[in-house]
Amino acid sequence: MIRKRNWILYLVAFLFFGFVIPLLSVEFEIEKATKDQPIVDNFTLLYTYFRFPVWWFVGILQFLILRKFIN
């Protein structure tokens, strides 16, 4: 029973940190960057699309580090 809940916890954490938080941060960052600017350069907003790979990389590193400490 613990093992069944364990993978559900990993799935919820992956969805939360892999999709929900990056989507919210992209939305807020685009709104902040375009506020009070008459011309918005596309390269200014390009880094917001790279949040997903960065969050995924940080999440994988955290998972590996925590797994090492737990074992």
MIBA-709870 format. One line per field, with one value per residue: chain; residue number from 1; x negated, y, z negated of N, C-alpha, C, CB in turn. Coordinates in steps of 0.2 Angstrom, whole numbers. Last residue first. Glycine has a CB too. Layout:
N
cadena <- A/... $
num <- NUM/... $
n.c1 <- X/... $
n.c2 <- Y/... $
n.c3 <- Z/... $
ca.c1 <- X/... $
ca.c2 <- Y/... $
ca.c3 <- Z/... $
c.c1 <- X/... $
c.c2 <- Y/... $
c.c3 <- Z/... $
cb.c1 <- X/... $
cb.c2 <- Y/... $
cb.c3 <- Z/... $
//
This chain:
71
cadena <- A/A/A/A/A/A/A/A/A/A/A/A/A/A/A/A/A/A/A/A/A/A/A/A/A/A/A/A/A/A/A/A/A/A/A/A/A/A/A/A/A/A/A/A/A/A/A/A/A/A/A/A/A/A/A/A/A/A/A/A/A/A/A/A/A/A/A/A/A/A/A $
num <- 71/70/69/68/67/66/65/64/63/62/61/60/59/58/57/56/55/54/53/52/51/50/49/48/47/46/45/44/43/42/41/40/39/38/37/36/35/34/33/32/31/30/29/28/27/26/25/24/23/22/21/20/19/18/17/16/15/14/13/12/11/10/9/8/7/6/5/4/3/2/1 $
n.c1 <- -95/-93/-103/-99/-87/-90/-97/-87/-78/-86/-88/-75/-72/-81/-75/-63/-66/-72/-61/-52/-58/-59/-50/-56/-65/-58/-55/-64/-63/-52/-49/-36/-33/-28/-25/-17/-20/-28/-33/-21/-16/-27/-27/-14/-16/-27/-22/-12/-20/-28/-18/-13/-24/-33/-27/-15/-19/-28/-19/-11/-20/-24/-12/-11/-21/-17/-5/-11/-19/-10/-4 $
n.c2 <- 36/50/56/51/57/71/71/67/78/89/86/87/100/106/102/108/121/122/118/129/141/145/155/166/170/177/190/197/193/201/217/228/244/251/245/242/225/215/209/205/195/186/182/176/165/159/154/146/136/131/126/115/107/102/103/96/84/79/77/67/57/55/50/39/31/30/22/10/8/6/-6 $
n.c3 <- -4/-6/2/14/16/16/28/37/35/39/53/57/54/63/75/75/75/88/96/93/96/109/111/106/115/124/121/128/141/145/138/138/136/124/108/97/97/101/90/83/91/92/78/76/85/80/68/72/78/67/59/67/72/63/50/52/59/49/38/43/45/32/26/33/29/15/15/18/7/-3/0 $
ca.c1 <- -98/-88/-103/-105/-87/-86/-101/-93/-76/-83/-93/-78/-68/-81/-82/-63/-62/-76/-67/-51/-57/-65/-48/-51/-68/-60/-50/-63/-68/-51/-54/-39/-36/-24/-30/-20/-17/-24/-37/-26/-12/-25/-33/-16/-10/-27/-28/-10/-15/-31/-22/-9/-19/-34/-33/-15/-14/-30/-25/-8/-16/-29/-16/-6/-21/-23/-5/-6/-22/-14/0 $
ca.c2 <- 30/45/57/50/50/68/73/63/71/88/87/80/95/108/100/100/118/124/114/122/139/140/148/163/166/171/185/198/190/194/213/222/239/251/245/249/231/219/212/210/201/189/186/182/170/161/159/152/139/135/131/121/110/102/107/102/88/80/82/74/60/57/56/44/33/33/29/13/9/12/0 $
ca.c3 <- -4/-9/-6/12/16/10/22/37/34/32/48/58/51/56/74/75/69/82/96/92/89/107/113/102/109/126/119/121/138/144/142/134/140/130/113/98/94/106/95/80/89/98/81/72/86/87/68/68/82/73/57/64/77/70/51/49/62/56/37/41/50/37/24/34/36/17/14/22/13/-4/0 $
c.c1 <- -104/-91/-98/-106/-94/-87/-97/-97/-82/-81/-91/-84/-71/-78/-83/-70/-63/-72/-72/-57/-56/-64/-54/-49/-62/-62/-52/-59/-68/-57/-52/-43/-39/-26/-27/-25/-21/-20/-34/-30/-17/-21/-31/-22/-12/-22/-28/-16/-13/-26/-25/-13/-15/-30/-35/-21/-14/-26/-28/-14/-14/-26/-21/-9/-16/-23/-11/-5/-17/-17/-4 $
c.c2 <- 30/38/52/50/48/61/70/65/67/81/86/80/88/102/101/98/111/121/116/118/132/139/143/156/163/167/178/193/192/191/205/218/234/246/246/249/237/225/216/213/206/196/189/186/176/167/162/157/146/139/135/127/116/106/107/106/95/85/84/79/67/60/59/51/39/35/33/20/12/13/6 $
c.c3 <- -8/-10/-9/4/13/10/16/30/33/30/41/53/51/52/66/73/69/75/90/92/88/99/111/104/105/120/120/118/130/140/140/139/136/135/120/103/95/103/100/85/87/96/87/76/82/88/75/68/78/77/63/63/73/74/59/51/59/59/44/41/49/43/29/32/37/24/15/21/18/3/0 $
cb.c1 <- -99/-81/-101/-111/-86/-79/-102/-98/-72/-77/-97/-81/-61/-79/-87/-62/-55/-76/-72/-46/-52/-71/-48/-44/-72/-66/-43/-60/-75/-50/-61/-33/-41/-25/-35/-22/-16/-19/-41/-30/-7/-21/-38/-18/-4/-27/-34/-9/-9/-35/-27/-5/-14/-34/-39/-14/-7/-31/-31/-4/-11/-34/-19/1/-20/-29/-3/1/-25/-20/5 $
cb.c2 <- 27/45/64/54/48/71/80/65/68/93/93/79/94/114/105/98/120/131/115/120/144/143/148/168/171/171/186/205/193/191/215/218/243/258/239/252/229/214/206/206/199/185/181/180/167/156/156/150/135/130/129/118/106/95/104/101/85/74/79/73/55/51/55/42/28/28/30/9/2/11/0 $
cb.c3 <- 3/-5/-7/15/23/11/21/42/40/31/49/65/55/54/77/82/69/81/102/98/86/108/121/102/105/131/122/120/140/151/141/131/145/133/113/91/86/110/99/74/84/102/82/65/83/92/66/61/83/78/52/58/79/72/47/42/61/59/33/34/52/39/17/30/40/15/6/21/16/-9/-6 $
//
